[in-house]
Amino acid sequence: MMLYFFFKYVPLVIISINIQQEKIMTNYIPKDLYENDITKVLDKMRYDYGMLTRKGFIHGMIAIDQDAKIIAIDSRFDRKLNYWDLSSVGAAMYGVARQAQDFFDTADLVRGSIIFKDLQLYVRSIGDVMLPRKGKREILIILLVDNDVNIGVIILQMNKYAEIIRKSIEKSSKTVSRLEMTEVELKKHLINLKKKVFESS
């Protein structure tokens, strides 16, 4: 809940100080979320999809863990989107799907999806990473795309690059540290981010 409350008002700050869209990414998203090895893989997936199909538009692609801790976003992420909201909705959707899996005693979940008249939201697990203090953590990829996107091709790209993403996460001490945060530590981390946002404004 704290995640939602804090970031809900960031777009208002952006509007009130009239920052150019090109600067929003740098000022309001921590660099380590879009300048890392995982982002490079997400960008590669996005590029490969475009080269293979030249069809549809990807608004955003995010890698998170099962608790909605953001690992990386693609560098062409739509500046109009609130990336925290997207990660929270994606993680919640995946959580509900996993509950249904338990209720109905089904096999492994393939993917979760919500299809609107103008957008498609997809969540897919690409497997687990091993953290020194936390053990296994499930990694999810969230996609927000228009209705012209061929989701099958993107899923093939996810399968292709899943192992590279997992290894990149395990090799990044900064990412591992974030994923190992407790709830209290994460709240402190968000407070520090909040200070940086409003200080930069």
Contacts in CASP RR format, 6 or more apart in sequence:
PFRMAT RR
TARGET T0000
AUTHOR 0000-0000-0000
METHOD contacts of the structure
MODEL  1
MMLYFFFKYVPLVIISINIQQEKIMTNYIPKDLYENDITKVLDKMRYDYG
MLTRKGFIHGMIAIDQDAKIIAIDSRFDRKLNYWDLSSVGAAMYGVARQA
QDFFDTADLVRGSIIFKDLQLYVRSIGDVMLPRKGKREILIILLVDNDVN
IGVIILQMNKYAEIIRKSIEKSSKTVSRLEMTEVELKKHLINLKKKVFES
S
2 187 0 8 1.000
2 190 0 8 1.000
3 68 0 8 1.000
3 84 0 8 1.000
3 88 0 8 1.000
3 190 0 8 1.000
4 84 0 8 1.000
4 85 0 8 1.000
4 88 0 8 1.000
6 84 0 8 1.000
6 190 0 8 1.000
6 194 0 8 1.000
7 82 0 8 1.000
7 84 0 8 1.000
7 85 0 8 1.000
8 82 0 8 1.000
8 85 0 8 1.000
10 28 0 8 1.000
10 82 0 8 1.000
10 197 0 8 1.000
11 82 0 8 1.000
13 197 0 8 1.000
13 198 0 8 1.000
13 201 0 8 1.000
14 24 0 8 1.000
14 28 0 8 1.000
17 201 0 8 1.000
19 27 0 8 1.000
21 79 0 8 1.000
24 79 0 8 1.000
25 34 0 8 1.000
25 77 0 8 1.000
25 79 0 8 1.000
27 197 0 8 1.000
27 200 0 8 1.000
27 201 0 8 1.000
28 197 0 8 1.000
28 200 0 8 1.000
29 73 0 8 1.000
29 77 0 8 1.000
29 83 0 8 1.000
30 193 0 8 1.000
30 196 0 8 1.000
32 174 0 8 1.000
32 175 0 8 1.000
33 39 0 8 1.000
33 70 0 8 1.000
33 71 0 8 1.000
33 72 0 8 1.000
33 73 0 8 1.000
33 83 0 8 1.000
34 72 0 8 1.000
34 73 0 8 1.000
34 74 0 8 1.000
34 75 0 8 1.000
34 77 0 8 1.000
36 72 0 8 1.000
36 168 0 8 1.000
36 172 0 8 1.000
36 174 0 8 1.000
36 175 0 8 1.000
37 168 0 8 1.000
37 171 0 8 1.000
37 172 0 8 1.000
38 63 0 8 1.000
38 71 0 8 1.000
38 72 0 8 1.000
38 165 0 8 1.000
38 168 0 8 1.000
38 169 0 8 1.000
38 172 0 8 1.000
38 175 0 8 1.000
39 72 0 8 1.000
39 73 0 8 1.000
39 74 0 8 1.000
39 75 0 8 1.000
41 161 0 8 1.000
41 164 0 8 1.000
41 165 0 8 1.000
41 168 0 8 1.000
42 61 0 8 1.000
42 63 0 8 1.000
42 72 0 8 1.000
42 73 0 8 1.000
42 74 0 8 1.000
42 75 0 8 1.000
42 141 0 8 1.000
42 165 0 8 1.000
43 74 0 8 1.000
43 75 0 8 1.000
43 76 0 8 1.000
44 161 0 8 1.000
45 61 0 8 1.000
45 74 0 8 1.000
45 154 0 8 1.000
45 157 0 8 1.000
45 158 0 8 1.000
45 160 0 8 1.000
45 161 0 8 1.000
46 58 0 8 1.000
46 61 0 8 1.000
46 74 0 8 1.000
46 76 0 8 1.000
48 157 0 8 1.000
49 58 0 8 1.000
49 149 0 8 1.000
49 150 0 8 1.000
49 153 0 8 1.000
49 154 0 8 1.000
49 157 0 8 1.000
52 153 0 8 1.000
53 149 0 8 1.000
53 150 0 8 1.000
53 153 0 8 1.000
55 148 0 8 1.000
55 149 0 8 1.000
55 150 0 8 1.000
56 145 0 8 1.000
56 146 0 8 1.000
56 148 0 8 1.000
56 149 0 8 1.000
56 150 0 8 1.000
57 145 0 8 1.000
57 146 0 8 1.000
57 148 0 8 1.000
57 149 0 8 1.000
58 74 0 8 1.000
58 76 0 8 1.000
58 143 0 8 1.000
58 144 0 8 1.000
58 145 0 8 1.000
58 149 0 8 1.000
58 154 0 8 1.000
59 77 0 8 1.000
59 78 0 8 1.000
59 81 0 8 1.000
59 119 0 8 1.000
59 144 0 8 1.000
59 145 0 8 1.000
59 146 0 8 1.000
60 73 0 8 1.000
60 74 0 8 1.000
60 76 0 8 1.000
60 77 0 8 1.000
60 78 0 8 1.000
60 81 0 8 1.000
60 86 0 8 1.000
60 143 0 8 1.000
60 144 0 8 1.000
60 145 0 8 1.000
61 73 0 8 1.000
61 74 0 8 1.000
61 77 0 8 1.000
61 141 0 8 1.000
61 142 0 8 1.000
61 143 0 8 1.000
61 144 0 8 1.000
62 70 0 8 1.000
62 71 0 8 1.000
62 72 0 8 1.000
62 73 0 8 1.000
62 74 0 8 1.000
62 77 0 8 1.000
62 83 0 8 1.000
62 86 0 8 1.000
62 87 0 8 1.000
62 141 0 8 1.000
62 142 0 8 1.000
63 70 0 8 1.000
63 71 0 8 1.000
63 72 0 8 1.000
63 73 0 8 1.000
63 139 0 8 1.000
63 140 0 8 1.000
63 141 0 8 1.000
63 142 0 8 1.000
63 165 0 8 1.000
63 169 0 8 1.000
64 70 0 8 1.000
64 71 0 8 1.000
64 87 0 8 1.000
64 90 0 8 1.000
64 91 0 8 1.000
64 139 0 8 1.000
64 140 0 8 1.000
64 142 0 8 1.000
65 71 0 8 1.000
65 137 0 8 1.000
65 138 0 8 1.000
65 139 0 8 1.000
65 140 0 8 1.000
65 179 0 8 1.000
66 91 0 8 1.000
66 94 0 8 1.000
66 95 0 8 1.000
66 137 0 8 1.000
66 138 0 8 1.000
66 139 0 8 1.000
66 140 0 8 1.000
67 91 0 8 1.000
68 87 0 8 1.000
68 88 0 8 1.000
68 90 0 8 1.000
68 91 0 8 1.000
68 92 0 8 1.000
69 178 0 8 1.000
69 179 0 8 1.000
69 181 0 8 1.000
69 186 0 8 1.000
70 83 0 8 1.000
70 84 0 8 1.000
70 87 0 8 1.000
71 139 0 8 1.000
71 169 0 8 1.000
71 175 0 8 1.000
71 178 0 8 1.000
71 179 0 8 1.000
72 175 0 8 1.000
73 83 0 8 1.000
77 83 0 8 1.000
78 144 0 8 1.000
81 144 0 8 1.000
86 142 0 8 1.000
86 144 0 8 1.000
87 142 0 8 1.000
89 121 0 8 1.000
90 121 0 8 1.000
90 123 0 8 1.000
90 140 0 8 1.000
90 142 0 8 1.000
91 123 0 8 1.000
91 140 0 8 1.000
91 142 0 8 1.000
93 112 0 8 1.000
93 114 0 8 1.000
93 121 0 8 1.000
93 123 0 8 1.000
94 109 0 8 1.000
94 112 0 8 1.000
94 123 0 8 1.000
94 125 0 8 1.000
94 140 0 8 1.000
97 109 0 8 1.000
97 112 0 8 1.000
97 123 0 8 1.000
98 109 0 8 1.000
100 106 0 8 1.000
101 108 0 8 1.000
101 109 0 8 1.000
109 125 0 8 1.000
110 124 0 8 1.000
111 122 0 8 1.000
111 123 0 8 1.000
111 124 0 8 1.000
111 125 0 8 1.000
111 155 0 8 1.000
112 122 0 8 1.000
112 123 0 8 1.000
112 124 0 8 1.000
113 120 0 8 1.000
113 121 0 8 1.000
113 122 0 8 1.000
113 123 0 8 1.000
113 151 0 8 1.000
114 120 0 8 1.000
114 121 0 8 1.000
115 121 0 8 1.000
115 147 0 8 1.000
117 147 0 8 1.000
118 146 0 8 1.000
118 147 0 8 1.000
119 144 0 8 1.000
119 145 0 8 1.000
119 146 0 8 1.000
119 147 0 8 1.000
120 143 0 8 1.000
120 144 0 8 1.000
120 145 0 8 1.000
120 146 0 8 1.000
120 147 0 8 1.000
120 149 0 8 1.000
120 151 0 8 1.000
121 142 0 8 1.000
121 143 0 8 1.000
121 144 0 8 1.000
122 142 0 8 1.000
122 143 0 8 1.000
122 145 0 8 1.000
122 151 0 8 1.000
122 154 0 8 1.000
123 140 0 8 1.000
123 141 0 8 1.000
123 142 0 8 1.000
123 143 0 8 1.000
124 140 0 8 1.000
124 141 0 8 1.000
124 143 0 8 1.000
124 155 0 8 1.000
124 158 0 8 1.000
125 138 0 8 1.000
125 139 0 8 1.000
125 140 0 8 1.000
126 139 0 8 1.000
126 140 0 8 1.000
126 141 0 8 1.000
126 158 0 8 1.000
126 162 0 8 1.000
126 165 0 8 1.000
126 166 0 8 1.000
127 138 0 8 1.000
127 139 0 8 1.000
127 162 0 8 1.000
127 166 0 8 1.000
128 136 0 8 1.000
128 137 0 8 1.000
128 138 0 8 1.000
128 139 0 8 1.000
128 166 0 8 1.000
129 136 0 8 1.000
129 137 0 8 1.000
129 139 0 8 1.000
129 166 0 8 1.000
129 169 0 8 1.000
129 170 0 8 1.000
129 179 0 8 1.000
130 136 0 8 1.000
130 170 0 8 1.000
131 137 0 8 1.000
131 170 0 8 1.000
131 176 0 8 1.000
131 179 0 8 1.000
131 180 0 8 1.000
132 176 0 8 1.000
132 180 0 8 1.000
133 180 0 8 1.000
134 179 0 8 1.000
134 180 0 8 1.000
137 179 0 8 1.000
139 165 0 8 1.000
139 166 0 8 1.000
139 169 0 8 1.000
141 158 0 8 1.000
141 165 0 8 1.000
143 151 0 8 1.000
143 154 0 8 1.000
145 151 0 8 1.000
145 154 0 8 1.000
169 175 0 8 1.000
169 176 0 8 1.000
169 179 0 8 1.000
170 176 0 8 1.000
178 189 0 8 1.000
181 189 0 8 1.000
END
